[in-house]
Amino acid sequence: MSKKIVPDPPIPTTPDPETSRDEDLLRDRDAIKRALDYYLDPPTQYTEKPRHPSTMFMIAPNNDTESLLVNACESLASASVLTSDFAAELIGPQRHKVMAIQQIIMLAELAVNRAVDNVVPT
């Protein structure tokens, strides 16, 4: 019977506590810097870009408030009629949803009508 060869156990080495502490602090400092840079100084791809609104459907800046409110009121009235007609073709929960949308449009229309009355008292 042959005897099993067992390698020598590793020689325990105790690291210098001062050196390991310094290395830990450096690693911690690097991690803290990366975290702060990530959250407080994001890369340019994540920074907010200036807003450039489309001018395709721009409202002329010289329009008076009354004209704008009357136009908004007419648009809301059209949307109210459209949703009301659409709701008539539906049944059940879908109809209730469209009627809720129609009611919100109608309330907005009433608010705009009141604003028109405040701007141009009759």
C-alpha positions as CSV (number, residue, x, y, z in Angstrom):
1,M,0.0,0.0,0.0
2,S,1.4,3.4,-1.0
3,K,1.2,6.3,1.2
4,K,-0.7,9.4,0.0
5,I,1.4,12.4,-0.6
6,V,0.0,15.4,1.2
7,P,1.3,18.8,0.2
8,D,2.6,21.1,2.9
9,P,-0.1,23.5,4.2
10,P,0.4,27.1,3.1
11,I,2.5,29.2,5.4
12,P,0.2,31.7,7.0
13,T,1.3,35.2,6.3
14,T,-0.2,38.1,8.3
15,P,-0.6,41.2,6.2
16,D,0.7,44.4,7.5
17,P,-2.4,46.0,9.1
18,E,-1.3,49.5,8.2
19,T,-0.9,48.6,4.5
20,S,-4.2,46.8,4.2
21,R,-6.0,49.7,6.0
22,D,-4.5,52.2,3.5
23,E,-5.6,50.0,0.6
24,D,-9.1,49.7,2.0
25,L,-9.4,53.4,2.4
26,L,-8.2,54.0,-1.2
27,R,-10.7,51.5,-2.5
28,D,-13.5,53.1,-0.4
29,R,-12.5,56.6,-1.6
30,D,-12.6,55.4,-5.3
31,A,-16.0,53.8,-4.8
32,I,-17.3,56.9,-3.1
33,K,-16.0,59.1,-5.9
34,R,-17.6,56.9,-8.6
35,A,-20.9,57.0,-6.8
36,L,-20.9,60.7,-6.3
37,D,-19.8,61.3,-9.9
38,Y,-22.6,59.0,-11.1
39,Y,-25.4,60.8,-9.2
40,L,-24.2,64.4,-9.0
41,D,-22.2,64.7,-12.2
42,P,-24.0,62.5,-14.8
43,P,-22.5,62.0,-18.2
44,T,-23.7,64.3,-21.0
45,Q,-26.0,61.7,-22.4
46,Y,-28.1,61.9,-19.3
47,T,-28.1,65.7,-18.8
48,E,-31.3,67.6,-19.6
49,K,-31.3,68.9,-23.1
50,P,-32.8,72.4,-23.9
51,R,-36.4,72.2,-25.1
52,H,-37.0,73.3,-28.6
53,P,-40.8,73.3,-29.2
54,S,-42.1,72.6,-32.6
55,T,-43.2,75.6,-34.6
56,M,-45.3,73.6,-37.1
57,F,-48.6,74.6,-35.4
58,M,-47.6,77.8,-33.7
59,I,-50.3,80.3,-32.6
60,A,-49.6,83.8,-33.7
61,P,-48.3,85.8,-30.7
62,N,-50.5,88.8,-31.5
63,N,-53.8,87.0,-30.9
64,D,-55.9,88.5,-28.2
65,T,-57.0,86.4,-25.2
66,E,-60.7,86.5,-26.2
67,S,-60.0,85.0,-29.6
68,L,-57.9,82.2,-28.1
69,L,-60.5,81.4,-25.5
70,V,-63.3,81.3,-28.1
71,N,-61.3,79.0,-30.3
72,A,-60.5,76.7,-27.3
73,C,-64.2,76.7,-26.4
74,E,-65.2,75.7,-30.0
75,S,-62.6,73.0,-30.1
76,L,-63.8,71.6,-26.8
77,A,-67.4,71.7,-28.0
78,S,-66.4,69.7,-31.1
79,A,-64.5,67.2,-29.0
80,S,-67.6,66.8,-26.7
81,V,-69.9,66.1,-29.7
82,L,-67.4,63.6,-31.1
83,T,-67.1,61.7,-27.9
84,S,-70.8,61.7,-27.3
85,D,-71.5,60.3,-30.8
86,F,-68.7,57.7,-30.3
87,A,-70.2,56.7,-26.9
88,A,-73.6,56.1,-28.6
89,E,-72.0,53.3,-30.7
90,L,-70.6,51.5,-27.6
91,I,-72.0,49.4,-24.9
92,G,-71.0,48.4,-21.4
93,P,-67.7,49.5,-19.7
94,Q,-66.3,51.0,-22.9
95,R,-69.3,53.3,-23.2
96,H,-68.8,54.4,-19.6
97,K,-65.2,55.3,-20.2
98,V,-66.0,57.4,-23.3
99,M,-68.8,59.1,-21.4
100,A,-66.3,60.0,-18.6
101,I,-64.0,61.5,-21.2
102,Q,-66.9,63.4,-22.6
103,Q,-67.8,64.8,-19.2
104,I,-64.2,65.9,-18.6
105,I,-64.2,67.7,-22.0
106,M,-67.6,69.3,-21.1
107,L,-66.2,70.6,-17.7
108,A,-63.2,72.1,-19.5
109,E,-65.6,73.7,-22.0
110,L,-67.6,75.2,-19.1
111,A,-64.4,76.6,-17.5
112,V,-63.3,78.2,-20.8
113,N,-66.8,79.7,-21.3
114,R,-66.6,81.2,-17.9
115,A,-63.1,82.6,-18.7
116,V,-64.6,84.1,-21.9
117,D,-67.3,85.7,-19.8
118,N,-64.7,87.2,-17.4
119,V,-62.6,88.6,-20.3
120,V,-65.5,90.1,-22.2
121,P,-68.5,90.8,-19.8
122,T,-71.8,90.9,-21.6
